[in-house]
Amino acid sequence: MKILPAKIEGEITIVSSKSLSHRYMIAAGLAQGTSIINNLLVCDDLKATADALTNLGAVIDEARITGSQLEVKQTVVNCGQSGSTIRFLIPLYLLTSTKVQFVGQNLLLHRPFETYLKTFLDHDVLFEHKVGEYIIVKGPLTGGVFHLDADVSSQFLSGLLMALPLVKKDSKIILTTPLTSEGYVNLTLKVLKEFGIDVVKENNTFLIKGNQQYQSQKLTVEGDYSQAAFFIAAALLRGSISINQLNPFSQQGDQEILNIVAKMGGKFIFKNNVLKVFQSKLKGCSIDLENIPDLGPILMVLAAFSKGWTTFLNVHRLKHKESDRLEAMITALKWLKIKYRYKDNILKIKGQSVIEGGVTLSTFKDHRIAMALTILGLNTIKGIELDDVSCVSKSFPTFYELLNSVKVN
């Protein structure tokens, strides 16, 4: 796809939160009776979660979700490219006594799963990972004490937090390393509370009563800050935009985009629950990606147009995603002749007033790389070409449709 220079003007309604959609769908799929979950995100990742829950007996009819009885229908579960799906659903399938094989596409089975492997060693369950090919599990999981490394992904902790209330015994999860992406765990705890599940957090320990039951709910999924970040960046660089459906008091971890933008000198206001973003002169600053890795690519695009140097800390958090996002962004910086320095888990980017473009870049088949580079391309002199943008269907199938609705050539 050719991305030509353009400015942004207008108003959009951002898609619903992928993180919340996964959690609401799973909680509803475990609840007694039928829940109504309005505004669920429609994308490849949520389809993978819906299929995995349906395979456990849940009935999902658009917004209406009737809880499952945790009875496995098919013993092979295809999670597509969704890290959330496979990491959240593994503990749920371990609640059964059925031997199940998880498979996926692209790099999903190359992503780290050692956290579960180590955690389950002290429990009488099967967990086998053949890197790049499959994961095999067999329960039943019976509760007790779980020692969990929390510095690779918060998804392992969230998966256990969603499953363990359903076992008979009480459980305790003790974190053995500092927790990364804590905002996403807080989001999980919020959803559990909404569905009537009680979890007590004490420092690095989570206490979970057994024999709990999810209660059906009627809820609406709020807009997605992770996806709104691309439009926020586009407006900051060239134009202005009003974004509907964002919750000013959201617990989404990627709401941090607003604090970072303010630090860089970006101008925005929330008015009547509408986020209005204005073109701004940005300046470099220091940004820690430890808890917000999904924002990394688009923040690097902003850095490329900001005055001075922007320093990104903990960039290792970008390496084990749908692609090695650190490599993907450094490759783009090289091709675009943007100055950068990378050493010891720190990436520094020197902002430029003009980026010529006129090159073809790889998206590495990664949805967030494709969207970030698209926003970059809008702000070059000659535009850029991207080799494959079909990957946006993973999380945001309507991205280009929405972008075109506010793009002014």
Secondary structure as GFF3:
##gff-version 3
##sequence-region A 1 409
A	DSSP	beta_strand	2	3	.	.	.	ID=ss1
A	DSSP	beta_strand	7	13	.	.	.	ID=ss2
A	DSSP	alpha_helix	18	30	.	.	.	ID=ss3
A	DSSP	beta_strand	34	38	.	.	.	ID=ss4
A	DSSP	alpha_helix	44	54	.	.	.	ID=ss5
A	DSSP	beta_strand	59	61	.	.	.	ID=ss6
A	DSSP	beta_strand	64	66	.	.	.	ID=ss7
A	DSSP	beta_strand	76	78	.	.	.	ID=ss8
A	DSSP	alpha_helix	83	93	.	.	.	ID=ss9
A	DSSP	beta_strand	100	103	.	.	.	ID=ss10
A	DSSP	three_ten_helix	108	110	.	.	.	ID=ss11
A	DSSP	alpha_helix	114	120	.	.	.	ID=ss12
A	DSSP	beta_strand	126	130	.	.	.	ID=ss13
A	DSSP	beta_strand	134	138	.	.	.	ID=ss14
A	DSSP	beta_strand	144	148	.	.	.	ID=ss15
A	DSSP	alpha_helix	155	163	.	.	.	ID=ss16
A	DSSP	three_ten_helix	164	166	.	.	.	ID=ss17
A	DSSP	beta_strand	171	175	.	.	.	ID=ss18
A	DSSP	alpha_helix	182	194	.	.	.	ID=ss19
A	DSSP	beta_strand	199	202	.	.	.	ID=ss20
A	DSSP	beta_strand	205	208	.	.	.	ID=ss21
A	DSSP	beta_strand	218	220	.	.	.	ID=ss22
A	DSSP	alpha_helix	225	237	.	.	.	ID=ss23
A	DSSP	beta_strand	239	244	.	.	.	ID=ss24
A	DSSP	three_ten_helix	253	255	.	.	.	ID=ss25
A	DSSP	alpha_helix	256	263	.	.	.	ID=ss26
A	DSSP	beta_strand	267	271	.	.	.	ID=ss27
A	DSSP	beta_strand	274	278	.	.	.	ID=ss28
A	DSSP	beta_strand	286	288	.	.	.	ID=ss29
A	DSSP	three_ten_helix	293	295	.	.	.	ID=ss30
A	DSSP	alpha_helix	296	304	.	.	.	ID=ss31
A	DSSP	beta_strand	309	313	.	.	.	ID=ss32
A	DSSP	three_ten_helix	315	318	.	.	.	ID=ss33
A	DSSP	alpha_helix	325	335	.	.	.	ID=ss34
A	DSSP	beta_strand	340	343	.	.	.	ID=ss35
A	DSSP	beta_strand	346	350	.	.	.	ID=ss36
A	DSSP	beta_strand	360	361	.	.	.	ID=ss37
A	DSSP	alpha_helix	367	378	.	.	.	ID=ss38
A	DSSP	beta_strand	384	386	.	.	.	ID=ss39
A	DSSP	three_ten_helix	390	394	.	.	.	ID=ss40
A	DSSP	alpha_helix	399	406	.	.	.	ID=ss41
A	DSSP	beta_strand	407	408	.	.	.	ID=ss42
###
